[in-house]
Amino acid sequence: MTKIRILVAEDNPIHATRMDMLLDEMGYENVGIYAKSDEFLRTFHAVKPDLVLLDIELEGNKDGVEIAAKITASSPVPVIFTSALEDKKTLERAQVTNPYAYLVKPVEKGSLQASIELAVYKFAKDQEKDELNEPFGGWKEDLLVTDGFFVKAGSKLEKVHYADVLWIEVAQERYCDIVTSSRNYHLRTSIASLAEKLAPSAFVRIHRRYIVNASKIDSIDESDLTIEVGEHTLSMGKTYKTHLIKRLQMLH
């Protein structure tokens, strides 16, 4: 199972050492602890963590609240604040960024683990709601290539034609497999992110785990909530069924 990757902003050496120890004990992957805001931001954009732990008071020209506002605007990620500050003004500033938790230092293992697990769970649920409300909201019409997309394979960018894609499925947390007629591509991205980049005229979300190439659908079983793609059977979610049926050419 893939470990949850956590990036930490903490300028107190004692608290930083303790945080590193706790994350290791709980089985999470600590991808870095930084005391300076600029170093933290550079690393965040480079490693794209699953969750961030942000100290409110940091070295540099931005504090934790400002960092939270900046990173969530560009790349949605669950944020947990850690701080020795408990005053109302600080709490009100933090609340504006919609954090998933606010822990007062020194942070205890039990409260930290509970906050991380709940944050990851709630974030996943929030993403699912966004996908249902706007399944293809990010499609851009000014793309250079409209008959396919490119995926990174080693040092090359390989073109994948829409016509070759059968379906896309969640492989494990924050990973997806693009299943084509000739091979599979394993990508570190969420299914929500992929949905935003696929042509809405060609692909449809049928389940929280699946996006299918509409032209490859051979049959739909409305009672069993399944879809046949060649010799393969895919599950269809109840919440996606209506959206799918509306987009199909139906003869009665």
N, C-alpha and C positions, 0 to 999 in steps of 0.2 A: 504494500500500500504506500502511495506517495505521501511523504511527510509534508505537513503544512510549513511553508517557508515564511519566516518572520524576520522583518528588518526592524532594528531598534535604534531609537535616538535617545541617548542618555549621557549627560556630561559629568555625572558624579561617578568616579572610578569604583567606589564601593558598591553603589547600586548597579553599575554596569556588570561587575563581576558576579554579583548575586543573580542578576537577570540571566546571564549566560549560563550559570549553573542550573537555574530552575528550568529554563527551556530545554536544556540537555536532559535533565531528569525526566521531564514530561514527554520526551520523544519528538519534539519539534526540531526543525532545521533552522538554526540561527544563521542568517546569511550576512550578518554584520551588525556591529554596534558602533555608532558614531556620536561624537560629542558636538561636532560643528554642523550647522544647518546646511551649508553648501555641500559638504561631503556626503551627508545623508541624502540630499536630493539627487546628486549625481548617481549614487548607488541605486537609489529607488528606480530611476529611469532605466538603469542598466540591467538590474536583476529581476524587476517586476515581481515583488514578493506577493504572497497570498494575504498577508496581514501586516500592519505596522503598529509598533508600540512607541508612542511619542511622549517624551518628557516635555512638559510645558516650557520650562526654562532651559534654553540651549545657548551655546556659544555661537556667535555669528549675527547676521543682520535679520534673522527671522526666528521667532519662537515657535513652539510646537503648534499653537493654534494657527498661525500663518502658514506653516508647512502643510497642515491638514487641509486647509482650504485650497492650497495650490495643487496638491497631488490628487485630491478627489475630483477636482475640476477637469483634470487631464486623463486620469486613469482610475476609475472607481475601485476602491479597495477598503476593507473594513479597518477603521482606526480605533485604537484604544489609547486613551491618555493615561499617563502615569505622572503624578505630581505630588509634591509636599504641600502645595498650596490648596487651601480649602475655602478661601474667601469667596463671597458671592459674585464679585466682579469677574474673577477668573473663571468661575463655573459658567457664568452667563456668556462669556466670550467663547468658551469651549462648546457650549450647547449649539451655537450658531452653525458649527461645522457638522452637526449630526454624528457624533462619535458613537461607537457601539458600546463603549464602557468608559468609566473614569475611575481609576484606581489611585488611592492615596498611598504614598510611600511611607514606610517601607512596605513593598508589595509582598503579600503572603502567597505561598504556592497554591493553596486551594482556591482563593479568589481569582488568581491569575489564570489558572487552568479553566475554571468555569467561565470566565469572561471570554477567553479565546475560543472555546468550543461553541459558546452561544453566539459569538460574533460571526464565526464562520458559517454556522447554521442559518442565522438570520440573513446574512449577506446573500447566501445561495437562494433563499426564499425571495428576497427582494429582487434578485436578478430574474427569477422565474416569472414574477409578476410583470416586470418590464418586458420580458419576451412575449408574454401573452397579449399585452396591451399594444405592443408595437413590434411585431415579429420581423419586419423588414424595414424598419424606420431609417436605417443608416445607408441605404442604397444610394449610390452617387451615379448620376447619369452622364458625367463627363469623363468616364474612364476610357483609356486608350483601347483596351481589349474588352470586347463584349461577348465573345463566344467561349470564354473560359477564364481561368485565373492561374496565378503562378504560386508554387509552393517551394520552399527552400529544401533542397536535398543535398546535404554536404556543402560544397562550395558553389553549387549551381542552383539556379532558379529554373524549375521545370514547369512547363505549361501543362495544365490539366484542362482538357476540353469538357465543357458542360455535358456534352453528349456521352462522354465516357463515365461520368459519375453515376453510380447507382444510388447510394445514400451516404449520409454522414451520421456517425453515432458517437456518443460519449464513451470513451474507452475507460477512463478513470477520472478522479477529481481533477478538473482543469486540463484534461487532455481529450483530444478527439481523433477519431480515425475517419479519413475520407476513403470510402470504398469505391473503387472503380472496376471496370471490366477486366483490367489487366493486373492491377496491384493496389495496395493500400498505402496511404500516407498517414503517418502518426505525427500529429501537431500538438504543441503545447499552447492551447488556446481554448477558451470556453465555447460551447455551442452557440451561445448568444452572440459572441463576437463574429463567428462565422456566418450566422444568419444575416447579420448586418451587411456582409460583403458579397452575398450571393444574389444573383438576379432574381427578383421576386416573381418574375414571369416564368421561371423555370423550376424553382424549388419551393417546397412547402413543408412547414413544421407539422409533424404528425404525433409527436410525443415529446416529453421533456428530454428524452435521450436521442431522438431521431429527427433528421431532416431528410426528405426524400426527393429525388429528381422526379417530378410529376410525370414526365414522359415515360418513365420506367415502371410505373404502377400498372400491374396486369389485372388485379382485382382487389375489391374492398369488401370485407365481411363486416357489416355493421353490427351484427349481433355479437360476434366474438371480438370485435374491435381489433382486427388484424388487417394487414395489407400484404399482398403478394407482389414481390419484385423478383421475377424469374422463379428460381427454385427456393427463394428465401421468403420467410414470413417475418414481418415486423409488427410490433405492437403499436396500436394507435390509442392515444389518450383521449378520454371523453371530452376534455376541454378543447381539444384541437379538432375533433371530428366535424363540428359545425363549420368551422373556418375552411376545412378541406373540401367538404361537400359543396360549399358555396362557390368554390373556385373551379369546380370541374364542369365539363360539358355534359349535361344530363339530358337524355332523351326518354320520354315517357310514352 
